[in-house]
């Protein structure tokens, strides 16, 4: 891990950009250390575009609860090299949606499964590097999406002790079997009128999770209409399990 920039924000949170090999990332740490860590997932739109939303959540967690937070750029997005297979899958998805056609399993699998296979080992490598820093002491939570990445990470990574998933992306059928293996405390956020989300699939996935402690938080509104109260409630959820 190589830090490339840092700035002390007005809420005393330290924000640092880093690279891990070719992977860009961001780390926010509170004034107190060592701190529990929340990994913040996001859709493959690029860190630059997602920065305001990611930084807002990370700064709130650091300033209000003393959590560190980190995120990394997903394969094929942002400033990372283009990924031809992912570009083709996204183009097929756009064509289907613009034509008003159902998004078939073949498109969903091509879009999501290779991303999961590439992204999860990168998240694990980032976790190795982050937990080696003296200012981060664990335990670790995962928040956000792509939800299939979160599911796989919760299954294969024992250091992730709790998760808050965002139901807002297509889910391959194969991920439902993996969801049954998820046993950590779980909180799932669903925007009821999300124009890009299959609501019934999101409900079915929630039902499949094997966690004994799981809760579903559904709000009216589209993909970007999540009320601020959900961030505050989510932070309290992490605090119960990470502190």
C-alpha positions in Angstrom: 0.0 0.0 0.0 1.4 3.4 -1.1 -0.3 6.6 0.2 -0.4 9.2 -2.6 -2.1 12.2 -0.8 -3.6 13.2 2.5 -5.7 16.0 4.0 -7.1 16.7 7.4 -10.7 17.6 7.0 -12.6 20.1 9.1 -14.2 17.3 11.3 -10.6 16.1 12.3 -11.0 13.1 10.0 -7.8 12.3 8.0 -8.5 11.4 4.4 -5.8 9.6 2.4 -5.7 8.3 -1.1 -3.6 5.2 -1.7 -2.7 2.7 -4.4 -2.4 -1.1 -3.8 -0.6 -2.3 -6.9 -2.8 -0.8 -9.7 -5.8 -0.4 -7.5 -6.7 3.1 -6.3 -8.4 3.5 -2.9 -9.4 5.9 -0.2 -9.0 5.7 3.6 -10.7 7.8 6.2 -9.5 7.6 9.8 -10.7 9.3 13.0 -8.5 11.1 15.5 -8.7 8.2 17.9 -6.8 5.0 17.2 -6.8 2.1 16.7 -10.2 2.1 15.1 -12.7 -0.5 13.9 -12.9 -0.6 10.1 -15.8 -0.4 7.7 -15.2 -1.4 4.1 -17.5 0.7 1.9 -18.6 -1.0 -1.4 -20.1 0.9 -4.3 -21.4 0.3 -7.9 -18.8 0.3 -10.7 -19.2 4.0 -11.6 -15.8 5.1 -10.6 -14.5 6.5 -7.3 -14.4 10.1 -8.7 -18.1 10.0 -9.5 -19.0 8.2 -6.2 -16.7 10.3 -4.0 -19.3 12.7 -2.5 -21.5 9.8 -1.3 -18.7 7.6 -0.1 -16.9 10.5 1.7 -20.1 11.6 3.3 -20.7 8.3 4.8 -17.1 7.7 5.8 -16.8 11.1 7.5 -20.0 10.6 9.4 -18.8 7.2 10.7 -15.4 8.6 11.7 -16.6 11.8 13.3 -19.6 10.4 15.1 -18.5 6.8 16.0 -14.8 6.6 15.7 -14.8 4.2 12.8 -12.2 4.0 10.1 -13.6 3.5 6.6 -12.0 2.5 3.3 -12.9 1.8 -0.3 -11.2 0.7 -3.5 -11.8 1.1 -7.2 -13.6 -1.8 -8.8 -12.0 -3.7 -11.7 -12.7 -2.1 -15.1 -14.0 1.2 -13.7 -12.8 4.7 -12.8 -9.1 5.1 -13.7 -8.4 1.4 -14.0 -7.8 -0.3 -17.3 -10.9 -1.0 -19.4 -12.2 -4.5 -19.2 -13.6 -5.6 -22.5 -15.9 -8.4 -21.2 -17.4 -6.0 -18.6 -18.0 -3.3 -21.3 -19.8 -5.8 -23.5 -22.0 -7.0 -20.6 -22.9 -3.4 -19.7 -23.8 -2.6 -23.3 -26.0 -5.7 -23.5 -27.7 -4.6 -20.2 -28.3 -1.1 -21.6 -29.8 -2.4 -24.8 -32.2 -4.7 -23.0 -33.3 -1.9 -20.6 -33.7 0.7 -23.3 -35.8 -1.7 -25.4 -37.9 -2.5 -22.4 -37.0 -6.1 -22.5 -36.5 -8.4 -19.5 -32.9 -8.6 -18.3 -32.1 -12.3 -18.8 -30.0 -14.6 -16.6 -27.3 -14.7 -19.3 -26.8 -11.0 -19.2 -26.8 -10.8 -15.3 -24.3 -13.6 -15.0 -22.0 -12.0 -17.6 -22.3 -8.7 -15.8 -21.9 -9.7 -12.2 -20.1 -13.1 -11.8 -16.8 -12.1 -13.4 -16.8 -8.9 -11.3 -17.3 -10.9 -8.1 -14.4 -13.2 -9.1 -12.0 -10.3 -9.7 -13.2 -7.9 -7.0 -13.4 -10.1 -3.9 -9.7 -11.1 -3.9 -8.8 -7.4 -4.3 -10.9 -6.5 -1.3 -9.1 -9.2 0.7 -5.7 -7.8 -0.4 -6.8 -4.4 0.7 -8.0 -5.7 4.0 -4.6 -7.3 4.6 -2.9 -4.0 4.0 -5.4 -1.9 6.0 -5.2 -4.1 9.0 -1.4 -3.9 9.1 -1.7 -0.1 9.8 -1.3 0.8 13.5 -4.3 3.2 13.3 -6.7 0.3 12.4 -7.4 -2.4 14.9 -10.5 -4.2 13.6 -13.0 -5.7 13.9 -14.3 -5.2 10.3 -17.7 -4.5 8.7 -18.7 -4.3 5.1 -21.3 -1.8 3.8 -22.9 -1.1 0.4 -22.9 -2.9 -2.9 -22.4 -4.5 -5.4 -24.5 -6.8 -3.2 -23.1 -10.0 -4.8 -19.6 -8.8 -4.0 -20.7 -8.4 -0.4 -22.3 -11.8 -0.3 -19.1 -13.5 -1.5 -16.9 -11.5 0.8 -19.1 -12.4 3.8 -18.8 -16.1 2.9 -15.1 -16.3 2.2 -13.6 -13.7 4.5 -13.8 -14.5 8.3 -12.5 -11.1 9.3 -15.7 -9.5 8.1 -17.9 -9.7 11.2 -21.0 -7.8 10.2 -22.5 -6.4 7.0 -25.0 -3.8 5.8 -25.9 -4.5 2.1 -27.6 -2.2 -0.4 -30.1 -4.1 -2.5 -29.8 -2.2 -5.8 -28.0 -4.4 -8.3 -28.8 -7.5 -10.4 -28.1 -10.8 -8.6 -27.2 -14.0 -10.4 -29.1 -17.1 -9.5 -25.8 -18.7 -8.2 -25.5 -16.1 -5.5 -28.7 -17.3 -3.8 -26.9 -20.5 -2.7 -24.0 -18.5 -1.4 -26.4 -16.2 0.5 -27.5 -19.3 2.5 -24.0 -19.6 3.8 -23.9 -16.0 5.2 -24.3 -16.2 8.9 -23.0 -12.8 10.2 -25.3 -10.1 11.6 -26.9 -8.5 8.5 -28.8 -5.4 7.6 -30.2 -5.0 4.1 -31.4 -1.6 2.7 -34.0 -1.7 -0.1 -35.4 1.3 -2.0 -38.9 0.1 -2.8 -39.2 2.0 -6.1 -35.7 1.5 -7.4 -36.1 1.7 -11.1 -33.0 -0.5 -11.8 -33.7 -3.2 -9.2 -35.8 -6.3 -9.2 -37.7 -5.9 -6.0 -38.9 -9.5 -5.8 -35.4 -10.8 -6.4 -34.1 -8.5 -3.6 -36.8 -9.9 -1.2 -36.0 -13.5 -2.2 -32.3 -12.9 -1.6 -33.0 -11.5 1.9 -35.1 -14.6 2.6 -32.2 -16.8 1.5 -29.6 -15.3 3.9 -28.7 -17.7 6.6 -28.0 -15.1 9.3 -30.0 -15.5 12.5 -29.8 -11.8 13.0 -31.0 -10.0 9.9 -33.2 -7.0 9.2 -34.7 -5.5 6.0 -35.1 -1.7 5.8 -37.4 -0.7 2.9 -38.1 2.9 2.0 -40.3 4.5 -0.7 -38.3 6.2 -3.4 -35.8 5.5 -6.2 -32.2 4.4 -6.1 -30.7 7.7 -4.9 -33.5 8.6 -2.5 -32.2 6.8 0.6 -33.2 8.9 3.7 -30.4 10.2 5.9 -32.0 8.4 8.8 -30.9 5.1 7.3 -27.2 6.2 7.4 -27.6 7.1 11.1 -29.4 3.8 11.9 -26.8 1.9 9.9 -24.1 3.5 11.9 -25.8 2.4 15.2 -26.1 -1.1 13.8 -22.3 -1.2 13.1 -21.6 0.3 16.5 -23.5 -2.5 18.2 -21.3 -5.1 16.6 -17.9 -3.4 16.1 -17.5 -1.8 19.4 
